[in-house]
Amino acid sequence: MGIAFMSPKHQNCNQRVGKGRVCRTVEGVVQKVITPHFDDEPEKVEIALHEADHLYREVRLENTMTDEQGQHVALKRGAHVDVTLEAEEADTVKKSNDPKSRP
């Protein structure tokens, strides 16, 4: 997964994760708030990730977050979000700048 441009806000995600972990942050927008069909199902949000391939752009997640005071909150339609992907450094491989030598 390569990135051609990273804003200053996203360049420092490695400063927020622990040693031995790697990360990448991408921007997205909440396209839909999906109400459950049954009472025992959670409300969900559909988030469009701008840098993803067209057919894989949408991600659906439970619409529950926690604010600084520990209160549960939910995202609104149109909210701009940052999605951070984290992994153990041991679960990654070094990438070459030569496209012919990809693993």
C-alpha positions in Angstrom: 0.0 0.0 0.0 1.8 3.1 -1.2 1.1 6.8 -0.6 2.0 9.6 -2.9 1.1 12.5 -0.5 0.9 12.7 3.3 -0.3 15.9 5.0 1.7 17.0 8.0 -1.2 15.9 10.2 -0.6 12.3 9.0 3.2 12.2 9.0 3.3 11.9 12.7 1.1 8.8 13.3 4.3 6.8 14.2 4.8 9.2 17.1 1.5 8.1 18.5 2.0 4.3 18.2 4.3 2.2 20.3 7.8 1.1 19.4 7.8 -1.8 17.0 4.6 -0.8 15.3 3.9 0.9 12.0 0.9 3.0 11.0 -0.7 4.9 8.2 -3.7 7.3 8.4 -6.1 7.9 5.5 -9.0 10.4 5.3 -12.6 9.4 4.9 -16.2 10.8 5.0 -19.2 9.2 6.6 -21.6 8.6 3.7 -24.4 6.9 5.5 -25.7 6.3 9.0 -27.4 2.9 8.9 -30.2 2.2 11.3 -30.6 -1.4 12.4 -33.5 -3.5 11.3 -33.7 -5.3 14.7 -33.4 -3.9 18.2 -30.5 -6.1 19.1 -28.3 -4.9 16.2 -26.1 -1.8 16.5 -26.3 1.4 14.4 -23.6 1.4 11.7 -21.8 4.0 9.6 -20.5 3.6 6.1 -17.2 5.4 5.6 -15.8 6.2 2.2 -11.9 6.0 2.2 -10.7 8.4 -0.5 -7.4 6.6 -1.3 -8.9 3.1 -1.6 -9.7 1.5 -4.9 -13.2 2.3 -6.2 -14.7 -1.1 -5.6 -13.3 -1.3 -2.0 -13.8 2.3 -0.9 -16.6 1.8 1.6 -16.2 0.4 5.1 -19.1 -0.3 7.5 -18.5 -0.1 11.3 -20.5 0.1 14.4 -21.3 3.8 15.1 -20.0 4.1 18.6 -17.0 6.2 19.7 -15.9 7.5 23.1 -15.2 11.2 23.7 -12.5 12.7 26.1 -15.0 12.5 29.0 -15.7 8.8 28.4 -19.2 9.5 27.0 -20.4 7.4 24.1 -20.9 9.4 20.9 -21.9 8.7 17.3 -20.8 10.1 14.0 -23.1 12.2 11.8 -23.5 11.9 8.0 -20.9 14.0 6.3 -18.4 13.8 9.1 -14.8 13.9 8.0 -12.8 11.2 9.7 -9.2 9.9 9.9 -8.8 6.1 9.8 -5.5 4.9 11.2 -4.2 1.4 10.3 -1.6 -0.1 12.7 0.4 -3.3 12.5 3.3 -4.9 14.2 6.5 -4.1 12.4 7.2 -7.9 12.3 4.1 -8.3 10.1 5.6 -6.0 7.4 8.1 -6.3 4.6 10.5 -3.7 3.3 9.4 -2.2 -0.1 11.8 -1.6 -2.9 11.5 1.6 -5.0 11.9 -0.7 -8.0 8.4 -1.8 -9.1 9.9 -5.0 -10.8 11.1 -6.4 -7.5 7.9 -6.5 -5.5 7.5 -9.6 -3.2 
